[in-house]
Amino acid sequence: MTRIEEAKRPLRGELTVPGDKSIGHRAVILGSVAEGESRVFNLSGGEDNRRTVQAFKDLGVEMREEGQSLRIQGRGWNALTDPGRVIDCGNSGTTMRLLSGVLAARPFVSVLDGDASLRQRPMRRIIEPLGKMGAEIVSRNGKGLAPLEIRGGILQGIRYTLPVASAQVKSAVLLAGLQAKGETWLEEPQKSRDHTELMARAFGARISVEGRAVLVEGGQSLKATDVHVPGDLSSAAFFIVAAVLIPGSEVVIRSVGCNPTRSGVVEILMRMGARIEFLNQRIEAGEPVADLRVFGGRLRGVDVGPEMVARSIDEYPVLSVAGALAEGVTTISGARELRYKESDRIAAMAQGLRRLGVEVEEREDGMAIHGKERLNGNRVETYGDHRVAMALAIAGLSSDGGVELDDSDCVGISFPGFFASLEKCR
């Protein structure tokens, strides 16, 4: 158990956050199938990215850490070899879904599995489009869940409209499309994060984007390149909310990725009245990056509708904490996908906030949160979910008596140094 004491004074200081997990996964994947040596700098030390690294080592790719970089000796798509054992994706849905797109075109049988949480996350959303391309993917329990058995082979490009905007599903199909015959065309109902499109171009891929549609040519070879991974905005969001909620705070978070397809959390907080400044804005590896200066203040409740889901769903746990301390009511809707994350995040956050004295109306696709000036201290359950744990830790800073987390080890999945960084600002 870990106890987070209430903040007795404003938060101050500068900090950095781990490398963007989403970008890190893609850098390792594309570096592994490119021709030549790629170097990845600032790769997150969290468990999720390590699972992707190990997966490609299992597939025969040579990698080694050297100083601040991971050096990847890529030898092209065809150099991937039969792993000879089950690939363990741990808790990482990104690893499982994106790797399925890679393996769908490889001429051997692979099995992907994960922990109990990952085994509950829906995989039909990748099985269907990859199956249309010619891949044979079997859910071993017959319910569209992991473990997945993938019999790779020759794929054909398809035209496909995603029923739900999902960067993971889009990326799986694009990675398969790069290896397929002909062209693959995808369209989403809303534009999801575009890290795969940007990263693939950096590795020499020909990908065109028009609105919510993406077109990729098949049969492409990639060329190695160096990738500097920016700080993870999802990790930074916890400190942004922490600073905003404590009057008099001023915190600077250095070198954060500010890709507009996933910066909805900043937009929502600014609508709520947060004061956030973008300093030293620049482009690194095709991704917009900035230093963020955040000031403490007072928030007001807002409606967070379905149009924000694709750009901010990972930040909804900590946004619900912001809503709990805002004036008025904050509503979240169109976010049923939250029920299929590492935990049921709607239920987990609703229960956690209620334990802290907040009135929460839980709905099938979101919640209504009635804000209050201070939270009650209490013991809360994290359900082994790293984002729920970190969100409730931030709530503890604005509680009377602090918050006790039943499980803080899960935070290491994405942000091993979270608690140390939090103490640095106190």
C-alpha positions in Angstrom: 0.0 0.0 0.0 1.1 3.6 -0.7 -0.2 6.7 1.1 -0.4 10.0 -0.7 -0.5 12.9 1.8 -2.5 16.0 1.1 -0.4 18.9 -0.3 0.3 21.5 2.4 1.7 24.1 -0.1 1.6 24.8 -3.8 3.5 22.5 -6.2 6.7 24.0 -7.7 9.5 22.8 -9.9 10.5 21.3 -13.2 10.3 17.7 -14.3 10.4 15.3 -17.2 8.2 12.3 -17.9 9.0 9.0 -19.5 9.2 8.7 -23.3 5.8 8.5 -25.0 4.7 4.9 -24.7 2.7 4.9 -28.0 5.5 6.4 -30.0 8.0 4.0 -28.3 6.1 0.9 -29.3 6.0 2.1 -33.0 9.7 3.0 -33.0 10.7 -0.5 -31.8 8.3 -2.2 -34.3 9.4 -0.2 -37.3 13.0 -0.3 -36.4 12.8 -4.1 -36.2 11.4 -4.5 -39.7 13.5 -1.8 -41.4 16.7 -2.4 -43.2 19.8 -1.2 -41.2 20.5 0.0 -37.7 18.0 2.3 -35.9 18.6 4.0 -32.6 15.7 4.8 -30.3 16.4 7.5 -27.7 14.3 8.1 -24.5 12.4 4.8 -24.7 10.1 4.5 -21.7 11.4 2.1 -19.1 7.8 1.0 -18.3 6.7 -2.6 -18.6 4.6 -2.1 -21.8 7.5 -0.9 -24.0 9.7 -3.7 -22.6 7.1 -6.2 -23.8 7.4 -5.0 -27.3 11.2 -5.1 -27.2 11.1 -8.6 -25.9 8.6 -9.7 -28.5 10.9 -8.7 -31.3 13.9 -10.3 -29.7 11.8 -13.5 -29.6 11.2 -13.0 -33.3 15.0 -12.9 -34.0 15.7 -9.2 -34.0 19.1 -8.2 -32.4 18.8 -5.2 -30.0 21.0 -3.8 -27.3 21.0 -0.9 -25.0 23.8 1.5 -25.4 24.0 4.7 -23.2 20.7 6.5 -23.6 19.6 4.6 -26.7 18.3 1.2 -27.8 20.1 0.1 -31.0 18.1 -2.1 -33.3 19.7 -4.2 -36.0 16.8 -4.4 -38.5 17.1 -6.8 -41.5 13.6 -6.3 -43.0 10.3 -8.0 -42.8 11.5 -11.3 -44.1 14.2 -11.7 -41.3 11.5 -12.2 -38.6 11.6 -15.8 -37.5 9.3 -18.3 -35.8 9.5 -17.4 -32.1 9.1 -21.1 -31.1 7.2 -20.1 -28.0 4.2 -18.0 -26.9 4.9 -14.3 -27.1 3.9 -12.8 -23.8 2.5 -9.3 -24.2 2.0 -8.8 -20.5 -0.6 -6.0 -19.9 0.1 -4.2 -23.2 -2.8 -4.1 -25.6 -0.7 -2.0 -28.0 1.9 -4.8 -28.2 -0.7 -7.5 -28.9 -2.7 -5.5 -31.5 0.1 -4.0 -33.5 2.2 -7.1 -33.4 -0.8 -9.0 -34.9 -0.6 -6.7 -37.9 3.0 -7.5 -38.3 2.7 -11.2 -37.9 -0.4 -11.5 -40.1 1.9 -11.5 -43.2 4.7 -13.6 -41.8 4.9 -17.3 -43.1 4.8 -19.0 -39.7 2.4 -19.6 -36.8 2.6 -17.3 -33.8 0.7 -17.3 -30.5 0.2 -14.0 -28.5 -0.9 -14.1 -24.9 -1.0 -11.7 -22.0 -1.9 -11.3 -18.3 -5.4 -11.8 -16.9 -6.4 -8.2 -17.7 -5.2 -8.3 -21.3 -7.1 -11.6 -21.8 -10.3 -9.7 -21.2 -9.7 -7.0 -23.8 -11.6 -7.2 -27.1 -9.5 -8.5 -30.0 -12.3 -9.1 -32.6 -11.7 -5.5 -33.8 -8.3 -6.6 -35.2 -9.3 -10.2 -36.1 -12.0 -9.0 -38.5 -10.1 -6.6 -40.7 -6.9 -8.7 -40.7 -9.1 -11.7 -41.7 -10.5 -9.8 -44.6 -6.9 -9.3 -45.8 -6.4 -13.0 -45.7 -4.8 -13.6 -42.3 -6.0 -16.6 -40.2 -6.3 -15.5 -36.6 -7.9 -17.7 -34.1 -9.1 -16.7 -30.6 -8.2 -19.8 -28.6 -11.1 -19.3 -26.2 -13.5 -18.7 -29.2 -14.8 -15.4 -27.8 -12.6 -12.9 -29.6 -10.1 -12.7 -26.7 -6.5 -13.6 -26.2 -4.6 -15.9 -26.5 -4.5 -15.4 -30.3 -3.0 -17.9 -32.8 -1.9 -16.2 -36.0 -1.2 -18.2 -39.1 0.5 -15.7 -41.3 0.5 -15.7 -45.1 0.0 -13.6 -48.2 -2.3 -10.7 -47.6 -4.4 -8.6 -50.0 -5.1 -4.9 -49.5 -8.6 -3.9 -48.5 -10.9 -1.0 -48.2 -12.2 -0.8 -44.6 -14.1 1.5 -42.4 -13.4 1.2 -38.7 -16.6 1.0 -36.7 -14.9 2.8 -33.7 -12.0 5.2 -34.0 -8.9 3.3 -32.7 -5.3 4.0 -33.2 -4.4 0.5 -32.3 -6.7 -1.1 -34.8 -5.7 1.4 -37.5 -2.1 0.7 -36.8 -2.5 -3.1 -37.0 -4.1 -2.8 -40.4 -1.5 -0.3 -41.7 1.3 -2.6 -40.6 -0.3 -5.5 -42.4 -1.0 -3.2 -45.4 2.6 -2.3 -45.7 3.3 -6.0 -46.4 0.2 -6.8 -48.5 -0.5 -6.9 -52.2 -2.1 -3.8 -53.6 -3.4 -0.8 -51.6 -5.0 -0.7 -48.2 -7.5 2.1 -47.5 -8.9 2.9 -44.0 -11.4 5.4 -42.8 -12.3 6.2 -39.2 -15.4 7.8 -37.7 -13.1 10.2 -35.9 -9.4 10.9 -36.4 -7.4 8.9 -33.8 -3.8 9.5 -32.9 -1.6 9.4 -36.0 1.8 8.2 -34.6 2.0 5.2 -36.9 1.5 7.4 -40.0 4.1 9.9 -38.9 6.6 7.2 -37.8 6.2 5.1 -40.9 7.0 8.1 -43.1 10.2 8.7 -41.0 11.2 5.1 -41.9 10.5 5.9 -45.6 7.0 4.5 -46.1 4.6 6.0 -48.6 1.4 6.8 -46.7 -1.2 9.4 -47.7 -3.7 10.9 -45.4 -6.9 12.7 -46.4 -9.2 13.8 -43.6 -10.1 10.6 -41.6 -8.9 8.3 -44.4 -5.4 6.7 -44.7 -4.0 5.0 -47.8 -0.9 2.8 -47.8 0.8 1.0 -50.6 1.7 -2.7 -50.1 5.0 -4.4 -50.6 7.1 -1.6 -49.0 10.6 -1.9 -47.6 11.5 0.5 -44.8 14.9 2.1 -44.1 16.4 2.5 -40.6 16.4 5.9 -38.9 17.0 7.4 -35.4 14.0 8.3 -33.3 14.0 10.6 -30.3 10.9 9.8 -28.3 9.2 12.9 -26.8 7.8 12.9 -23.2 4.5 11.1 -22.8 1.5 13.5 -22.7 -0.6 10.9 -20.9 2.0 10.8 -18.1 2.3 14.5 -18.1 -1.4 14.8 -17.7 -1.3 13.7 -14.0 1.1 16.5 -13.1 -0.8 19.0 -15.2 -4.0 18.2 -13.2 -2.1 18.2 -9.9 -0.7 21.7 -10.5 -4.0 23.1 -11.8 -5.9 21.9 -8.8 -3.6 23.4 -6.1 -3.8 27.2 -5.9 -0.5 29.0 -6.3 1.2 26.1 -8.1 3.6 26.6 -11.0 5.1 23.5 -12.6 7.1 23.1 -15.8 7.1 19.8 -17.7 9.9 19.6 -20.2 9.9 18.1 -23.8 6.3 16.8 -23.9 4.8 15.4 -27.1 1.9 17.6 -28.1 0.5 15.8 -31.1 -2.9 17.4 -31.9 -4.5 13.9 -32.4 -4.0 13.1 -28.7 -3.8 16.5 -26.9 -7.5 16.6 -26.1 -6.7 16.5 -22.3 -5.0 20.0 -22.6 -8.0 21.3 -24.6 -10.5 20.0 -22.1 -8.6 21.4 -19.1 -8.3 24.8 -20.8 -12.0 24.8 -21.4 -12.4 24.1 -17.7 -10.3 27.3 -17.0 -6.8 25.9 -16.6 -3.9 28.1 -17.4 -1.4 26.2 -19.5 1.4 27.7 -21.5 3.3 26.1 -24.4 7.0 27.1 -24.4 9.9 26.3 -26.8 7.6 24.6 -29.4 9.4 22.5 -32.0 9.2 19.4 -34.2 11.1 16.2 -33.3 10.9 13.0 -35.4 7.8 14.5 -37.1 6.0 15.0 -33.7 5.2 18.4 -32.2 7.0 18.9 -28.8 6.9 21.7 -26.2 7.6 22.5 -22.6 4.4 23.0 -20.6 4.1 25.6 -17.9 1.1 24.9 -15.7 -0.4 27.3 -13.0 -2.8 26.5 -10.2 -6.3 27.9 -10.3 -10.0 27.1 -10.1 -11.8 24.9 -12.6 -15.4 24.8 -13.7 -17.3 21.8 -14.9 -17.8 21.1 -18.6 -19.4 18.5 -20.9 -16.8 16.1 -22.4 -18.6 14.6 -25.4 -18.0 11.7 -27.8 -16.0 13.9 -30.1 -13.2 14.0 -27.6 -12.8 10.2 -27.0 -10.3 9.4 -29.7 -8.0 12.3 -28.6 -8.1 11.9 -24.8 -9.5 8.6 -23.7 -6.4 7.6 -21.8 -6.6 10.7 -19.7 -10.2 10.3 -18.6 -9.3 8.9 -15.2 -7.3 12.0 -14.2 -9.8 14.3 -16.0 -12.5 12.8 -13.7 -10.4 13.9 -10.7 -10.3 17.4 -12.2 -14.1 17.3 -12.5 -14.4 16.2 -8.9 -12.7 19.4 -7.8 -14.3 21.7 -10.4 -17.2 24.1 -9.7 -20.5 22.6 -11.0 -20.9 19.3 -12.9 -18.6 17.6 -15.4 -20.1 15.0 -17.7 -18.3 12.4 -19.8 -20.2 10.7 -22.5 -19.6 8.4 -25.5 -16.7 6.7 -23.7 -18.0 3.2 -23.3 -14.5 2.0 -24.5 -13.3 2.9 -21.0 -15.0 -0.3 -19.7 -12.5 -2.4 -21.8 -9.2 -1.0 -20.7 -6.9 -2.5 -18.1 -9.9 -2.2 -15.8 -13.4 -1.0 -16.2 -12.3 2.6 -15.8 -15.8 4.1 -15.5 -16.7 1.8 -12.6 -13.2 2.1 -11.0 -13.1 5.9 -11.0 -16.8 6.2 -10.0 -16.1 4.0 -7.0 -12.8 5.7 -6.1 -14.3 9.2 -6.3 -17.3 8.1 -4.2 -14.9 6.8 -1.6 -13.5 10.4 -1.5 -16.9 11.9 -0.9 -17.8 12.9 -4.5 -21.3 12.5 -5.9 -20.9 10.5 -9.2 -23.6 9.2 -11.5 -22.3 6.3 -13.4 -23.6 5.8 -16.9 -23.0 3.1 -19.5 -20.8 5.3 -21.6 -19.4 7.7 -19.0 -20.4 9.6 -15.8 -21.6 12.8 -14.3 -19.3 14.2 -11.6 -20.6 16.8 -9.1 -17.6 18.9 -8.1 -16.7 19.9 -4.6 -14.0 22.1 -3.0 -12.1 19.4 -1.1 -12.1 15.6 -1.1 -12.3 13.3 1.8 -9.3 11.2 2.7 -9.8 7.4 2.4 -8.5 4.1 1.2 -9.2 3.4 -2.4 -8.9 0.4 -4.8 -6.9 0.7 -8.0 -7.9 -2.6 -9.6 -4.3 -3.0 -10.7 -4.8 -0.3 -13.3 -1.8 2.1 -13.6 -3.9 5.1 -14.8 -6.5 4.6 -12.1 -3.8 4.4 -9.5 -2.0 7.6 -10.6 -5.3 9.5 -11.0 -6.3 8.6 -7.4 -2.9 9.5 -6.2 -3.4 13.0 -7.7 -6.7 13.2 -5.9 -4.9 12.5 -2.6 -3.1 15.8 -2.9 -6.4 17.7 -2.6 -7.9 15.5 0.1 -8.3 16.0 3.8 -6.0 13.5 5.3 -4.6 11.9 2.1 -5.4 8.8 0.1 -4.2 5.3 0.6 -3.8 3.2 -2.6 -4.3 -0.6 -2.2 -1.8 -1.3 -5.0 0.8 1.1 -6.3 3.1 -1.4 -8.0 0.9 -1.3 -11.2 2.2 2.2 -11.9 5.4 0.7 -13.1 3.6 -0.5 -16.3 3.9 3.0 -17.7 5.7 5.3 -15.2 8.1 3.6 -12.8 9.3 7.0 -11.4 5.9 8.5 -10.9 5.9 8.8 -7.1 9.5 10.1 -7.0 8.5 12.8 -9.6 5.4 13.7 -7.5 7.6 14.2 -4.4 10.0 16.4 -6.4 7.2 19.0 -6.9 5.9 19.1 -3.3 
